[in-house]
Amino acid sequence: MKVEFNLDEIDNMLNFINQYMHKVIESTDVIAKRLVDIGVETAKANVIPEYASNVFFTVEEDRKQTKDITRVKYTINGQDTPIFQEWINESGHVDGYEISPLLLSEFGSGWLSDVKFDGMQGIVGQGTMPNSKGHAFDQMGWGWYDLNGQYHRSIGVRPTYPIYKARMAMLDKSQDVIDQVLYRELK
Protein backbone atom coordinates (compact mmCIF):
# COMPACT_ATOMS: atom_id res chain seq x y z
CA MET A 1 0.00 0.00 0.00
CA LYS A 2 1.26 3.38 -0.95
CA VAL A 3 0.16 6.66 0.67
CA GLU A 4 0.87 9.95 -0.97
CA PHE A 5 0.76 13.40 0.60
CA ASN A 6 1.17 16.73 -1.02
CA LEU A 7 3.09 19.57 0.65
CA ASP A 8 -0.09 21.38 1.73
CA GLU A 9 -1.34 18.29 3.58
CA ILE A 10 2.00 17.88 5.33
CA ASP A 11 2.02 21.57 6.31
CA ASN A 12 -1.53 21.22 7.68
CA MET A 13 -0.54 18.17 9.76
CA LEU A 14 2.54 19.98 11.15
CA ASN A 15 0.44 23.03 12.02
CA PHE A 16 -2.12 20.83 13.77
CA ILE A 17 0.63 19.04 15.75
CA ASN A 18 2.24 22.36 16.75
CA GLN A 19 -1.10 23.84 17.85
CA TYR A 20 -1.91 20.72 19.84
CA MET A 21 1.55 20.74 21.45
CA HIS A 22 1.06 24.37 22.56
CA LYS A 23 -2.37 23.52 23.99
CA VAL A 24 -0.85 20.67 26.02
CA ILE A 25 1.90 22.97 27.34
CA GLU A 26 -0.65 25.66 28.25
CA SER A 27 -2.79 23.00 29.89
CA THR A 28 -0.04 22.04 32.32
CA ASP A 29 -0.06 25.61 33.62
CA VAL A 30 -3.86 25.51 33.98
CA ILE A 31 -3.61 22.18 35.84
CA ALA A 32 -0.96 23.51 38.22
CA LYS A 33 -2.93 26.70 38.92
CA ARG A 34 -6.15 24.80 39.61
CA LEU A 35 -4.36 22.45 42.00
CA VAL A 36 -2.80 25.43 43.81
CA ASP A 37 -6.25 27.01 44.15
CA ILE A 38 -7.56 23.74 45.63
CA GLY A 39 -4.63 23.71 48.07
CA VAL A 40 -5.16 27.29 49.21
CA GLU A 41 -8.91 26.83 49.72
CA THR A 42 -8.35 23.58 51.64
CA ALA A 43 -5.71 25.19 53.86
CA LYS A 44 -7.98 28.18 54.61
CA ALA A 45 -10.86 25.87 55.47
CA ASN A 46 -8.74 23.91 57.95
CA VAL A 47 -7.27 26.66 60.11
CA ILE A 48 -8.59 26.60 63.69
CA PRO A 49 -11.72 28.80 63.30
CA GLU A 50 -10.92 31.28 66.06
CA TYR A 51 -7.55 32.00 64.41
CA ALA A 52 -8.76 32.19 60.79
CA SER A 53 -8.53 35.99 60.66
CA ASN A 54 -4.85 35.78 61.68
CA VAL A 55 -3.74 33.27 59.04
CA PHE A 56 -3.10 34.12 55.38
CA PHE A 57 -2.14 32.03 52.39
CA THR A 58 -0.55 33.53 49.29
CA VAL A 59 0.65 32.02 46.03
CA GLU A 60 4.05 32.82 44.59
CA GLU A 61 4.52 32.23 40.88
CA ASP A 62 7.98 31.76 39.37
CA ARG A 63 8.12 31.66 35.54
CA LYS A 64 11.24 30.79 33.61
CA GLN A 65 11.33 30.94 29.83
CA THR A 66 13.84 28.85 27.89
CA LYS A 67 13.72 28.68 24.10
CA ASP A 68 10.31 27.12 23.46
CA ILE A 69 9.41 26.08 27.00
CA THR A 70 8.02 28.09 29.88
CA ARG A 71 8.54 26.49 33.28
CA VAL A 72 6.21 27.60 36.04
CA LYS A 73 6.59 26.86 39.73
CA TYR A 74 3.87 27.75 42.21
CA THR A 75 4.57 27.99 45.93
CA ILE A 76 1.84 28.29 48.56
CA ASN A 77 3.03 30.42 51.47
CA GLY A 78 1.34 30.33 54.84
CA GLN A 79 1.76 33.41 57.01
CA ASP A 80 0.18 34.55 60.21
CA THR A 81 -0.14 37.47 62.55
CA PRO A 82 1.12 36.25 65.91
CA ILE A 83 -1.23 36.46 68.87
CA PHE A 84 0.11 37.71 72.17
CA GLN A 85 -1.36 35.65 75.01
CA GLU A 86 -1.22 37.09 78.54
CA TRP A 87 -2.06 35.63 81.97
CA ILE A 88 -1.31 36.16 85.62
CA ASN A 89 1.51 33.90 86.81
CA GLU A 90 1.88 32.18 90.20
CA SER A 91 3.55 35.24 91.72
CA GLY A 92 0.67 37.51 90.67
CA HIS A 93 2.53 39.24 87.83
CA VAL A 94 1.40 39.50 84.20
CA ASP A 95 3.22 37.03 81.99
CA GLY A 96 2.80 36.30 78.30
CA TYR A 97 4.12 35.01 75.01
CA GLU A 98 3.43 35.12 71.29
CA ILE A 99 1.79 32.17 69.62
CA SER A 100 1.65 31.36 65.92
CA PRO A 101 -1.93 30.58 64.88
CA LEU A 102 -0.67 28.74 61.79
CA LEU A 103 1.71 26.50 63.74
CA LEU A 104 -0.92 25.92 66.42
CA SER A 105 -3.39 24.92 63.69
CA GLU A 106 -0.92 22.57 62.02
CA PHE A 107 0.62 20.90 65.08
CA GLY A 108 -1.68 21.62 68.02
CA SER A 109 -0.36 21.86 71.55
CA GLY A 110 -0.26 20.07 74.86
CA TRP A 111 -1.84 16.68 75.42
CA LEU A 112 -4.18 17.12 72.43
CA SER A 113 -1.23 17.48 70.08
CA ASP A 114 -0.59 14.43 67.96
CA VAL A 115 3.12 14.95 68.48
CA LYS A 116 4.36 13.16 71.59
CA PHE A 117 8.03 13.69 72.39
CA ASP A 118 8.41 11.54 75.52
CA GLY A 119 12.00 11.42 76.66
CA MET A 120 13.10 14.16 74.29
CA GLN A 121 13.02 17.17 76.59
CA GLY A 122 14.45 20.37 75.12
CA ILE A 123 13.67 19.45 71.52
CA VAL A 124 11.18 21.69 69.76
CA GLY A 125 7.76 20.12 69.87
CA GLN A 126 4.94 19.50 72.26
CA GLY A 127 5.25 21.75 75.32
CA THR A 128 8.56 23.38 74.44
CA MET A 129 7.27 26.94 74.67
CA PRO A 130 9.80 29.24 76.36
CA ASN A 131 9.50 28.87 80.15
CA SER A 132 7.39 25.73 79.71
CA LYS A 133 6.25 24.25 83.00
CA GLY A 134 6.26 20.71 81.61
CA HIS A 135 2.49 20.36 81.23
CA ALA A 136 2.80 19.02 77.69
CA PHE A 137 2.84 15.44 78.95
CA ASP A 138 0.24 16.02 81.69
CA GLN A 139 -3.09 14.43 80.77
CA MET A 140 -4.71 16.59 83.43
CA GLY A 141 -3.57 19.74 81.59
CA TRP A 142 -2.75 23.04 83.16
CA GLY A 143 -4.55 26.05 84.53
CA TRP A 144 -4.06 29.81 84.57
CA TYR A 145 -5.79 33.04 85.49
CA ASP A 146 -6.57 35.53 82.78
CA LEU A 147 -6.09 39.27 83.26
CA ASN A 148 -9.63 39.54 84.68
CA GLY A 149 -8.79 36.98 87.35
CA GLN A 150 -10.92 34.21 85.80
CA TYR A 151 -9.49 30.68 86.08
CA HIS A 152 -9.06 28.58 82.89
CA ARG A 153 -8.04 24.96 82.40
CA SER A 154 -6.70 23.33 79.22
CA ILE A 155 -5.19 20.11 78.02
CA GLY A 156 -4.05 21.77 74.79
CA VAL A 157 -5.28 22.47 71.28
CA ARG A 158 -6.17 19.74 68.79
CA PRO A 159 -4.42 20.30 65.42
CA THR A 160 -6.50 20.84 62.29
CA TYR A 161 -3.62 20.28 59.79
CA PRO A 162 -4.28 22.99 57.18
CA ILE A 163 -1.00 22.45 55.29
CA TYR A 164 -1.11 18.65 55.40
CA LYS A 165 -4.75 18.61 54.27
CA ALA A 166 -3.96 21.08 51.46
CA ARG A 167 -1.24 18.75 50.18
CA MET A 168 -3.52 15.72 50.41
CA ALA A 169 -6.37 17.54 48.63
CA MET A 170 -4.07 18.50 45.75
CA LEU A 171 -2.84 14.92 45.44
CA ASP A 172 -6.35 13.44 45.74
CA LYS A 173 -7.84 15.78 43.13
CA SER A 174 -4.92 15.86 40.70
CA GLN A 175 -6.25 13.10 38.41
CA ASP A 176 -9.70 14.73 38.23
CA VAL A 177 -8.15 18.10 37.34
CA ILE A 178 -5.86 16.52 34.74
CA ASP A 179 -8.79 14.63 33.19
CA GLN A 180 -10.94 17.75 33.13
CA VAL A 181 -8.30 19.96 31.51
CA LEU A 182 -6.66 17.51 29.09
CA TYR A 183 -9.57 15.35 28.05
CA ARG A 184 -12.53 17.70 28.22
CA GLU A 185 -11.18 21.18 27.66
CA LEU A 186 -8.31 20.40 25.29
CA LYS A 187 -10.54 19.06 22.51
C-alpha positions as a Python dict, from the first residue, in 0.01 Angstrom:
ca = {
    (1, 'M'): (0, 0, 0),
    (2, 'K'): (126, 338, -95),
    (3, 'V'): (16, 666, 67),
    (4, 'E'): (87, 995, -97),
    (5, 'F'): (76, 1340, 60),
    (6, 'N'): (117, 1673, -102),
    (7, 'L'): (309, 1957, 65),
    (8, 'D'): (-9, 2138, 173),
    (9, 'E'): (-134, 1829, 358),
    (10, 'I'): (200, 1788, 533),
    (11, 'D'): (202, 2157, 631),
    (12, 'N'): (-153, 2122, 768),
    (13, 'M'): (-54, 1817, 976),
    (14, 'L'): (254, 1998, 1115),
    (15, 'N'): (44, 2303, 1202),
    (16, 'F'): (-212, 2083, 1377),
    (17, 'I'): (63, 1904, 1575),
    (18, 'N'): (224, 2236, 1675),
    (19, 'Q'): (-110, 2384, 1785),
    (20, 'Y'): (-191, 2072, 1984),
    (21, 'M'): (155, 2074, 2145),
    (22, 'H'): (106, 2437, 2256),
    (23, 'K'): (-237, 2352, 2399),
    (24, 'V'): (-85, 2067, 2602),
    (25, 'I'): (190, 2297, 2734),
    (26, 'E'): (-65, 2566, 2825),
    (27, 'S'): (-279, 2300, 2989),
    (28, 'T'): (-4, 2204, 3232),
    (29, 'D'): (-6, 2561, 3362),
    (30, 'V'): (-386, 2551, 3398),
    (31, 'I'): (-361, 2218, 3584),
    (32, 'A'): (-96, 2351, 3822),
    (33, 'K'): (-293, 2670, 3892),
    (34, 'R'): (-615, 2480, 3961),
    (35, 'L'): (-436, 2245, 4200),
    (36, 'V'): (-280, 2543, 4381),
    (37, 'D'): (-625, 2701, 4415),
    (38, 'I'): (-756, 2374, 4563),
    (39, 'G'): (-463, 2371, 4807),
    (40, 'V'): (-516, 2729, 4921),
    (41, 'E'): (-891, 2683, 4972),
    (42, 'T'): (-835, 2358, 5164),
    (43, 'A'): (-571, 2519, 5386),
    (44, 'K'): (-798, 2818, 5461),
    (45, 'A'): (-1086, 2587, 5547),
    (46, 'N'): (-874, 2391, 5795),
    (47, 'V'): (-727, 2666, 6011),
    (48, 'I'): (-859, 2660, 6369),
    (49, 'P'): (-1172, 2880, 6330),
    (50, 'E'): (-1092, 3128, 6606),
    (51, 'Y'): (-755, 3200, 6441),
    (52, 'A'): (-876, 3219, 6079),
    (53, 'S'): (-853, 3599, 6066),
    (54, 'N'): (-485, 3578, 6168),
    (55, 'V'): (-374, 3327, 5904),
    (56, 'F'): (-310, 3412, 5538),
    (57, 'F'): (-214, 3203, 5239),
    (58, 'T'): (-55, 3353, 4929),
    (59, 'V'): (65, 3202, 4603),
    (60, 'E'): (405, 3282, 4459),
    (61, 'E'): (452, 3223, 4088),
    (62, 'D'): (798, 3176, 3937),
    (63, 'R'): (812, 3166, 3554),
    (64, 'K'): (1124, 3079, 3361),
    (65, 'Q'): (1133, 3094, 2983),
    (66, 'T'): (1384, 2885, 2789),
    (67, 'K'): (1372, 2868, 2410),
    (68, 'D'): (1031, 2712, 2346),
    (69, 'I'): (941, 2608, 2700),
    (70, 'T'): (802, 2809, 2988),
    (71, 'R'): (854, 2649, 3328),
    (72, 'V'): (621, 2760, 3604),
    (73, 'K'): (659, 2686, 3973),
    (74, 'Y'): (387, 2775, 4221),
    (75, 'T'): (457, 2799, 4593),
    (76, 'I'): (184, 2829, 4856),
    (77, 'N'): (303, 3042, 5147),
    (78, 'G'): (134, 3033, 5484),
    (79, 'Q'): (176, 3341, 5701),
    (80, 'D'): (18, 3455, 6021),
    (81, 'T'): (-14, 3747, 6255),
    (82, 'P'): (112, 3625, 6591),
    (83, 'I'): (-123, 3646, 6887),
    (84, 'F'): (11, 3771, 7217),
    (85, 'Q'): (-136, 3565, 7501),
    (86, 'E'): (-122, 3709, 7854),
    (87, 'W'): (-206, 3563, 8197),
    (88, 'I'): (-131, 3616, 8562),
    (89, 'N'): (151, 3390, 8681),
    (90, 'E'): (188, 3218, 9020),
    (91, 'S'): (355, 3524, 9172),
    (92, 'G'): (67, 3751, 9067),
    (93, 'H'): (253, 3924, 8783),
    (94, 'V'): (140, 3950, 8420),
    (95, 'D'): (322, 3703, 8199),
    (96, 'G'): (280, 3630, 7830),
    (97, 'Y'): (412, 3501, 7501),
    (98, 'E'): (343, 3512, 7129),
    (99, 'I'): (179, 3217, 6962),
    (100, 'S'): (165, 3136, 6592),
    (101, 'P'): (-193, 3058, 6488),
    (102, 'L'): (-67, 2874, 6179),
    (103, 'L'): (171, 2650, 6374),
    (104, 'L'): (-92, 2592, 6642),
    (105, 'S'): (-339, 2492, 6369),
    (106, 'E'): (-92, 2257, 6202),
    (107, 'F'): (62, 2090, 6508),
    (108, 'G'): (-168, 2162, 6802),
    (109, 'S'): (-36, 2186, 7155),
    (110, 'G'): (-26, 2007, 7486),
    (111, 'W'): (-184, 1668, 7542),
    (112, 'L'): (-418, 1712, 7243),
    (113, 'S'): (-123, 1748, 7008),
    (114, 'D'): (-59, 1443, 6796),
    (115, 'V'): (312, 1495, 6848),
    (116, 'K'): (436, 1316, 7159),
    (117, 'F'): (803, 1369, 7239),
    (118, 'D'): (841, 1154, 7552),
    (119, 'G'): (1200, 1142, 7666),
    (120, 'M'): (1310, 1416, 7429),
    (121, 'Q'): (1302, 1717, 7659),
    (122, 'G'): (1445, 2037, 7512),
    (123, 'I'): (1367, 1945, 7152),
    (124, 'V'): (1118, 2169, 6976),
    (125, 'G'): (776, 2012, 6987),
    (126, 'Q'): (494, 1950, 7226),
    (127, 'G'): (525, 2175, 7532),
    (128, 'T'): (856, 2338, 7444),
    (129, 'M'): (727, 2694, 7467),
    (130, 'P'): (980, 2924, 7636),
    (131, 'N'): (950, 2887, 8015),
    (132, 'S'): (739, 2573, 7971),
    (133, 'K'): (625, 2425, 8300),
    (134, 'G'): (626, 2071, 8161),
    (135, 'H'): (249, 2036, 8123),
    (136, 'A'): (280, 1902, 7769),
    (137, 'F'): (284, 1544, 7895),
    (138, 'D'): (24, 1602, 8169),
    (139, 'Q'): (-309, 1443, 8077),
    (140, 'M'): (-471, 1659, 8343),
    (141, 'G'): (-357, 1974, 8159),
    (142, 'W'): (-275, 2304, 8316),
    (143, 'G'): (-455, 2605, 8453),
    (144, 'W'): (-406, 2981, 8457),
    (145, 'Y'): (-579, 3304, 8549),
    (146, 'D'): (-657, 3553, 8278),
    (147, 'L'): (-609, 3927, 8326),
    (148, 'N'): (-963, 3954, 8468),
    (149, 'G'): (-879, 3698, 8735),
    (150, 'Q'): (-1092, 3421, 8580),
    (151, 'Y'): (-949, 3068, 8608),
    (152, 'H'): (-906, 2858, 8289),
    (153, 'R'): (-804, 2496, 8240),
    (154, 'S'): (-670, 2333, 7922),
    (155, 'I'): (-519, 2011, 7802),
    (156, 'G'): (-405, 2177, 7479),
    (157, 'V'): (-528, 2247, 7128),
    (158, 'R'): (-617, 1974, 6879),
    (159, 'P'): (-442, 2030, 6542),
    (160, 'T'): (-650, 2084, 6229),
    (161, 'Y'): (-362, 2028, 5979),
    (162, 'P'): (-428, 2299, 5718),
    (163, 'I'): (-100, 2245, 5529),
    (164, 'Y'): (-111, 1865, 5540),
    (165, 'K'): (-475, 1861, 5427),
    (166, 'A'): (-396, 2108, 5146),
    (167, 'R'): (-124, 1875, 5018),
    (168, 'M'): (-352, 1572, 5041),
    (169, 'A'): (-637, 1754, 4863),
    (170, 'M'): (-407, 1850, 4575),
    (171, 'L'): (-284, 1492, 4544),
    (172, 'D'): (-635, 1344, 4574),
    (173, 'K'): (-784, 1578, 4313),
    (174, 'S'): (-492, 1586, 4070),
    (175, 'Q'): (-625, 1310, 3841),
    (176, 'D'): (-970, 1473, 3823),
    (177, 'V'): (-815, 1810, 3734),
    (178, 'I'): (-586, 1652, 3474),
    (179, 'D'): (-879, 1463, 3319),
    (180, 'Q'): (-1094, 1775, 3313),
    (181, 'V'): (-830, 1996, 3151),
    (182, 'L'): (-666, 1751, 2909),
    (183, 'Y'): (-957, 1535, 2805),
    (184, 'R'): (-1253, 1770, 2822),
    (185, 'E'): (-1118, 2118, 2766),
    (186, 'L'): (-831, 2040, 2529),
    (187, 'K'): (-1054, 1906, 2251),
}
